[in-house]
Amino acid sequence: MAAPSLFDGISRAIEEFAIPSVALLVLVGVMRVVYGGQEAGMIYVGLTGVILLGIYTKAKYWNVKYTFGVVVVGFVLWFGVPGIISHLIPAPFAELGSFLTLMFLIGLAMMFTDKL
């Protein structure tokens, strides 16, 4: 089996940042309707932290090209894709989730530089 490549890292970043985000948005939307905005915001921040922590703990086993692909595409998605979560939950929760994602990407970038 060949080592994961740059393109594998790019597809992983898209999977991790796009696919779970859709499921998370649906869950947050349902929670907002059922319980309210505050509770949906807490669910959003909690699940975002759990997802990012899970990815980060696995990242130490990734090779350099794979890590690079995830970091670059992650930053592109973070900066380039407009956030719609702030329409579902109160702004402080949306900002906290965005901050957690940024800290995750910075940590992953630092991990990448250590691997070089």
C-alpha angles and dihedrals in degrees: 000000000000122000115261112271136214091268090052088055091049092051090046091054091051091048094047097044101034109032099045089042091061092050090044091051091052092049092047091048092052092046090051092054094044102037109009141256099293094054092044089052092052090049090049095051093043096049093043089054093048093049093048093046090052092052093045094053090052093046095077088071095052121104122242098261093048092048091048091053093050093047096048096045091042091056092045090052092044094051100031107042115075114233118242096175091089088068091059104041137028114285097247091060092047091050092048091052090049090049091051090052092049092049089049092052092047090050091049090049090052090049088051092053090050089054092055 
